[in-house]
């Protein structure tokens, strides 16, 4: 997987039972994965309904007509 995407980087998403919540955005995959790992470890110590933290590429916005 490329280290950087042209569409704006990567986002960390908190996966819950009711959907997902974007937590942060980072320019590189390594930074996003590091933060997701850190947040997952914290969630294990103090759970608040979050199942896990995921890293997803940020998709480019579609142009309006």
C-alpha positions in Angstrom: 0.0 0.0 0.0 1.4 3.5 -0.8 2.7 5.5 2.1 0.7 8.6 1.0 -2.4 9.0 -1.1 -3.2 11.8 -3.5 -6.7 12.2 -2.0 -5.6 13.6 1.3 -4.1 11.0 3.6 -5.6 8.5 6.0 -8.3 8.8 8.7 -8.7 6.9 12.0 -12.3 5.8 12.6 -13.8 4.5 15.8 -16.0 1.6 15.0 -19.0 1.3 17.3 -22.1 -0.8 17.4 -24.0 2.0 15.7 -21.6 3.0 13.0 -18.3 4.8 12.9 -16.9 8.1 14.0 -13.9 9.8 12.4 -11.4 10.6 15.1 -8.4 12.1 13.2 -6.7 12.5 9.9 -3.0 12.0 9.1 -0.9 12.5 6.0 0.8 9.1 6.2 -0.4 5.5 6.8 2.3 5.0 9.5 1.0 7.9 11.6 -2.6 6.8 11.3 -1.8 3.2 12.3 0.3 4.3 15.2 -2.5 6.5 16.5 -5.2 3.8 16.0 -3.0 1.3 17.9 -2.6 3.8 20.8 -6.3 4.5 20.9 -7.2 0.8 20.8 -4.9 0.1 23.8 -6.6 3.0 25.7 -10.1 1.7 24.8 -9.2 -1.7 26.3 -8.3 -0.1 29.6 -11.4 2.1 29.7 -14.1 0.9 27.3 -16.8 3.4 26.3 -18.7 1.4 23.7 -16.0 1.5 21.0 -15.2 -1.8 19.5 -11.9 -0.9 17.7 -10.2 1.8 15.8 -9.6 1.4 12.1 -7.5 3.2 9.5 -9.1 4.1 6.2 -7.9 6.2 3.2 -9.5 9.6 2.9 -11.6 9.6 -0.3 -11.5 12.7 -2.6 -14.7 14.7 -2.5 -16.8 14.6 -5.6 -17.2 17.8 -7.6 -20.6 19.5 -7.6 -22.2 20.3 -10.9 
